[in-house]
């Protein structure tokens, strides 16, 4: 999806949508604004509610700020209901513990923790 094709959708949002498989207005219309927003969130991106409003505005062909407060509340309630039914998974740790193993010139493994203890 590119910015000129859909109103309200900038380059960053378009990239997120492409990465979750939404590449056209038809793709967006088929899943809806809330469905697309959920897909982006589940992919690990951190969009604000402005993306949700922008997606709805794109489908309605209006600026996202033109959405009424009841429309916005309905979108948020729909989003919250979907997340309550199928919660987002918490991100795991960035990496596991690091274990260091050194090899001497003849290929024998040396445990660096044991070496440290021997030096005392």
C-alpha positions in Angstrom: 0.0 0.0 0.0 1.4 3.4 -0.8 0.4 6.8 0.6 -1.1 8.2 -2.7 -3.5 5.2 -3.0 -5.2 5.6 0.4 -6.1 8.8 2.2 -4.5 9.2 5.7 -1.9 6.4 5.2 1.7 7.6 5.3 4.8 5.7 4.4 5.4 4.1 7.8 1.8 2.9 8.1 1.8 1.7 4.5 4.9 -0.3 5.2 3.3 -1.9 8.3 0.2 -2.8 6.3 2.3 -4.4 3.5 4.3 -6.4 6.1 1.1 -7.9 7.4 -0.2 -8.8 3.9 -2.5 -5.8 3.3 -1.4 -4.4 -0.1 -4.5 -2.8 -1.6 -7.7 -1.0 -0.7 -9.6 -4.2 -1.4 -7.5 -6.1 1.2 -8.2 -3.4 3.8 -11.9 -3.3 3.0 -12.1 -7.1 3.3 -10.7 -7.1 6.8 -11.9 -3.7 8.0 -10.1 -1.0 9.9 -10.2 -2.8 13.2 -9.0 -6.1 11.7 -6.1 -4.4 10.0 -5.2 -2.6 13.2 -5.2 -5.8 15.1 -3.0 -7.5 12.5 -0.5 -4.6 12.8 -0.5 -4.9 16.6 -0.1 -8.7 16.5 2.9 -8.3 14.1 4.7 -6.5 16.9 4.4 -2.9 15.7 3.3 -0.2 18.1 0.7 1.9 16.3 -1.3 4.5 18.2 -5.1 4.7 17.9 -4.5 7.4 15.2 -3.7 4.5 12.8 -7.1 2.9 13.6 -8.8 6.2 12.9 -6.8 6.7 9.8 -7.7 3.2 8.4 -11.4 3.9 9.0 -11.1 7.3 7.4 -9.3 5.7 4.4 -12.2 3.3 4.0 -14.8 6.1 4.4 -12.7 8.4 2.1 -12.5 11.2 4.7 -9.8 12.7 6.9 -9.4 10.7 10.1 -10.0 13.8 12.2 -13.5 14.0 10.6 -14.6 10.8 12.4 -17.1 11.6 15.1 -16.5 10.8 18.7 -19.1 8.0 18.6 -17.4 6.5 15.5 -14.1 6.6 17.3 -15.5 5.0 20.5 -17.1 2.3 18.4 -13.8 1.5 16.7 -12.0 1.3 20.1 -14.7 -0.8 21.6 -14.5 -3.2 18.7 -10.7 -3.4 19.0 -10.9 -4.0 22.8 -13.5 -6.7 22.3 -11.3 -8.5 19.8 -8.2 -8.3 22.0 -10.2 -9.5 25.0 -11.4 -12.5 23.0 -7.9 -13.3 21.7 -5.2 -11.4 23.8 -2.0 -10.2 22.3 0.9 -12.3 23.4 3.5 -10.7 25.5 6.9 -10.3 23.8 9.5 -12.7 25.0 13.0 -11.8 26.1 15.2 -10.2 23.5 17.8 -13.0 24.0 18.6 -15.9 26.2 21.5 -16.1 28.6 24.9 -16.0 27.1 27.3 -18.8 27.8 30.9 -18.4 26.8 33.2 -21.2 25.9 36.8 -20.8 24.8 38.9 -23.2 22.9 42.7 -23.5 23.2 45.0 -24.1 20.3 44.5 -27.9 20.3 40.7 -27.6 20.2 40.0 -28.5 23.9 37.1 -26.6 25.4 37.8 -24.4 28.4 35.1 -23.2 30.8 35.8 -19.6 31.4 34.1 -19.7 34.8 36.4 -22.5 36.0 39.4 -20.6 34.7 38.4 -17.6 36.8 38.0 -19.8 39.9 41.5 -21.3 39.4 43.1 -17.9 39.2 42.1 -17.0 42.8 
